């Protein structure tokens, strides 16, 4: 999946307005103008389409976490390790954090998308890449997750 598609699907699933999208970007320190947002939300074949870069998608996901969960508090002298990986596993992890989804919630969302998953299969997606039981999250899995999320939150069938 490309970053623009992820941005569109998350926006649709969570029913975020245009001003809401701008605010989410702003929360993570990214100033985005409305005309630029419209271009990011277009499909590749449309005029004025601009691709969503990895850093821009991270700004959105981090802003979503801040909006939904609040800014992360750190102890004095402690630094926050910024996750800069932009792969499906990282995207899934950030969405899980932003939406405060527990293991059961994740399994339920996948069930709504028609995917049966075991707990070990799910936890493998959130392991360190060097771990022997790490599993890479494929595009189809992420797409199914976003479809299930749409059904859970909006109570309707997700767009294909």
Sine and cosine of phi, psi and omega as CSV:
sin_phi,cos_phi,sin_psi,cos_psi,sin_omega,cos_omega
0.00,0.00,0.61,-0.79,0.06,-1.00
-1.00,-0.01,0.29,-0.96,-0.09,-1.00
-0.87,0.49,-0.60,0.80,0.00,-1.00
-0.90,0.43,-0.65,0.76,0.01,-1.00
-0.90,0.44,-0.67,0.75,0.03,-1.00
-0.88,0.47,-0.72,0.70,0.02,-1.00
-0.85,0.53,-0.73,0.68,0.00,-1.00
-0.89,0.45,-0.71,0.71,-0.06,-1.00
-0.92,0.38,-0.64,0.77,0.03,-1.00
-0.92,0.39,-0.68,0.74,0.03,-1.00
-0.86,0.51,-0.71,0.71,0.00,-1.00
-0.92,0.39,-0.73,0.69,-0.03,-1.00
-0.86,0.52,-0.68,0.74,-0.07,-1.00
-1.00,-0.04,0.00,1.00,0.03,-1.00
0.80,0.59,0.82,0.57,-0.04,-1.00
-1.00,-0.07,0.77,-0.63,0.02,-1.00
-0.97,0.26,0.19,-0.98,0.05,-1.00
-0.87,0.49,-0.76,0.65,0.06,-1.00
-0.88,0.48,-0.55,0.83,0.05,-1.00
-0.90,0.45,-0.64,0.77,0.04,-1.00
-0.90,0.44,-0.71,0.70,0.01,-1.00
-0.86,0.51,-0.68,0.74,0.00,-1.00
-0.90,0.43,-0.64,0.77,0.01,-1.00
-0.89,0.46,-0.71,0.71,0.05,-1.00
-0.88,0.48,-0.67,0.75,-0.04,-1.00
-0.89,0.45,-0.61,0.80,-0.01,-1.00
-0.87,0.50,-0.49,0.87,-0.01,-1.00
-1.00,-0.10,0.11,0.99,0.07,-1.00
1.00,-0.06,0.27,0.96,-0.01,-1.00
-0.92,-0.39,0.86,-0.52,0.05,-1.00
-1.00,-0.02,0.86,-0.50,-0.03,-1.00
-0.79,-0.62,0.74,-0.67,0.01,-1.00
-1.00,0.03,0.46,-0.89,-0.03,-1.00
-0.83,0.55,-0.70,0.71,0.02,-1.00
-0.87,0.49,-0.57,0.82,0.03,-1.00
-0.93,0.37,-0.66,0.75,0.04,-1.00
-0.86,0.51,-0.71,0.71,0.01,-1.00
-0.85,0.53,-0.64,0.76,0.00,-1.00
-0.93,0.36,-0.56,0.83,0.03,-1.00
-0.94,0.35,-0.51,0.86,-0.05,-1.00
-1.00,0.08,-0.10,0.99,0.03,-1.00
-0.97,0.24,0.31,-0.95,0.07,-1.00
-1.00,0.04,0.37,-0.93,-0.10,-0.99
-0.80,0.61,-0.61,0.79,-0.08,-1.00
-0.98,0.18,-0.13,0.99,-0.02,-1.00
-0.99,0.11,0.46,-0.89,0.04,-1.00
-0.90,0.44,0.53,-0.85,0.05,-1.00
0.93,0.36,0.15,0.99,0.05,-1.00
-0.87,0.50,0.71,-0.71,0.16,-0.99
-0.81,-0.59,0.68,-0.73,-0.02,-1.00
-0.94,0.33,0.59,-0.81,0.04,-1.00
-1.00,0.08,0.89,-0.46,-0.02,-1.00
-0.96,0.28,0.30,-0.95,0.04,-1.00
-0.85,0.53,-0.73,0.68,0.02,-1.00
-0.87,0.49,-0.59,0.81,0.00,-1.00
-0.91,0.40,-0.66,0.75,0.06,-1.00
-0.90,0.43,-0.63,0.78,0.04,-1.00
-0.90,0.43,-0.63,0.78,0.08,-1.00
-0.85,0.52,-0.70,0.71,-0.01,-1.00
-0.89,0.45,-0.75,0.66,-0.04,-1.00
-0.91,0.43,-0.65,0.76,0.04,-1.00
-0.91,0.41,-0.63,0.77,0.05,-1.00
-0.90,0.43,-0.59,0.80,0.04,-1.00
-0.90,0.44,-0.66,0.76,0.05,-1.00
-0.89,0.47,-0.72,0.70,-0.01,-1.00
-0.89,0.45,-0.68,0.74,-0.01,-1.00
-0.90,0.44,-0.69,0.72,-0.10,-0.99
-1.00,0.10,-0.54,0.84,-0.13,-0.99
-0.89,-0.46,-0.27,0.96,-0.05,-1.00
1.00,-0.09,0.26,-0.97,0.01,-1.00
-0.94,0.33,0.63,-0.78,-0.04,-1.00
-0.95,0.31,0.80,-0.61,0.03,-1.00
-1.00,0.06,0.68,-0.73,0.05,-1.00
-0.84,-0.55,0.51,-0.86,0.05,-1.00
-0.95,0.30,0.35,-0.94,-0.01,-1.00
-0.84,0.55,0.77,-0.63,0.04,-1.00
0.99,0.12,-0.16,0.99,0.00,-1.00
-1.00,0.04,0.69,-0.73,0.04,-1.00
-0.96,-0.28,0.52,-0.85,0.02,-1.00
-1.00,-0.01,0.83,-0.56,0.04,-1.00
-0.98,0.22,0.89,-0.46,-0.03,-1.00
-0.99,0.12,0.82,-0.58,0.03,-1.00
-1.00,0.10,0.93,-0.37,-0.05,-1.00
-0.96,-0.29,0.16,0.99,0.00,-1.00
-0.97,0.22,0.75,-0.66,0.04,-1.00
-0.89,-0.46,0.99,0.14,0.15,-0.99
-0.73,-0.68,0.12,-0.99,-0.07,-1.00
-0.87,0.49,-0.57,0.82,0.02,-1.00
-0.90,0.44,-0.70,0.72,0.01,-1.00
-0.91,0.42,-0.63,0.77,0.02,-1.00
-0.91,0.42,-0.71,0.70,0.02,-1.00
-0.87,0.49,-0.66,0.75,0.00,-1.00
-0.90,0.44,-0.70,0.71,0.00,-1.00
-0.91,0.42,-0.62,0.78,0.05,-1.00
-0.92,0.40,-0.63,0.78,0.03,-1.00
-0.88,0.48,-0.68,0.73,0.00,-1.00
-0.92,0.39,-0.75,0.66,-0.05,-1.00
-0.86,0.51,-0.64,0.77,-0.09,-1.00
-1.00,-0.08,0.06,1.00,0.03,-1.00
0.80,0.60,0.75,0.66,-0.03,-1.00
-1.00,0.00,0.80,-0.61,0.09,-1.00
-1.00,0.05,0.10,-1.00,-0.03,-1.00
-0.82,0.58,-0.74,0.68,-0.01,-1.00
-0.89,0.46,-0.64,0.77,0.03,-1.00
-0.87,0.49,-0.69,0.73,0.00,-1.00
-0.89,0.46,-0.71,0.71,0.00,-1.00
-0.90,0.44,-0.64,0.77,0.03,-1.00
-0.90,0.43,-0.66,0.75,0.03,-1.00
-0.88,0.47,-0.69,0.73,0.01,-1.00
-0.92,0.40,-0.59,0.81,0.04,-1.00
-0.88,0.47,-0.64,0.77,0.04,-1.00
-0.88,0.47,-0.49,0.87,0.01,-1.00
-1.00,0.07,0.00,1.00,0.02,-1.00
1.00,0.07,0.33,0.95,-0.02,-1.00
-0.90,-0.43,0.84,-0.55,0.07,-1.00
-1.00,-0.08,0.76,-0.64,-0.11,-0.99
-0.67,-0.74,0.62,-0.79,0.06,-1.00
-1.00,-0.02,0.30,-0.95,0.03,-1.00
-0.86,0.50,-0.71,0.71,0.03,-1.00
-0.88,0.48,-0.58,0.82,0.04,-1.00
-0.91,0.42,-0.62,0.78,0.02,-1.00
-0.93,0.36,-0.75,0.67,-0.04,-1.00
-0.90,0.43,-0.44,0.90,0.04,-1.00
-0.89,0.46,-0.47,0.88,0.00,-1.00
-0.95,0.30,-0.37,0.93,-0.07,-1.00
-0.96,-0.27,0.11,0.99,0.01,-1.00
-0.98,0.20,0.26,-0.97,0.10,-1.00
-0.90,0.44,0.59,-0.80,-0.05,-1.00
-0.85,0.53,-0.48,0.88,-0.01,-1.00
-0.99,0.12,-0.18,0.98,-0.02,-1.00
-0.92,0.38,0.60,-0.80,-0.08,-1.00
-0.92,0.38,-0.37,0.93,0.00,-1.00
-0.97,-0.23,0.23,0.97,0.05,-1.00
-0.90,0.44,0.64,-0.77,0.06,-1.00
-0.77,-0.63,0.73,-0.69,0.01,-1.00
-0.97,0.24,0.68,-0.74,0.02,-1.00
-1.00,0.09,0.89,-0.46,0.00,-1.00
-0.99,0.14,0.23,-0.97,0.02,-1.00
-0.87,0.50,-0.66,0.75,-0.04,-1.00
-0.91,0.41,-0.61,0.79,0.04,-1.00
-0.89,0.45,-0.73,0.68,0.01,-1.00
-0.89,0.46,-0.66,0.75,0.04,-1.00
-0.87,0.49,-0.71,0.71,0.04,-1.00
-0.89,0.46,-0.66,0.75,0.02,-1.00
-0.87,0.50,-0.72,0.70,-0.01,-1.00
-0.91,0.41,-0.58,0.81,0.07,-1.00
-0.92,0.40,-0.71,0.71,0.04,-1.00
-0.89,0.45,-0.63,0.78,0.03,-1.00
-0.89,0.46,-0.67,0.74,0.03,-1.00
-0.87,0.49,-0.71,0.71,0.01,-1.00
-0.90,0.44,-0.64,0.77,-0.03,-1.00
-0.93,0.37,-0.71,0.70,-0.10,-0.99
-0.99,0.14,-0.69,0.72,-0.08,-1.00
-1.00,-0.08,-0.29,0.96,0.01,-1.00
0.94,0.34,0.41,0.91,-0.01,-1.00
-0.71,-0.70,0.21,-0.98,0.04,-1.00
-0.94,0.33,0.66,-0.75,-0.01,-1.00
-0.97,0.23,0.45,-0.89,0.05,-1.00
-0.96,0.26,0.51,-0.86,-0.07,-1.00
-0.98,0.22,0.00,0.00,0.00,0.00
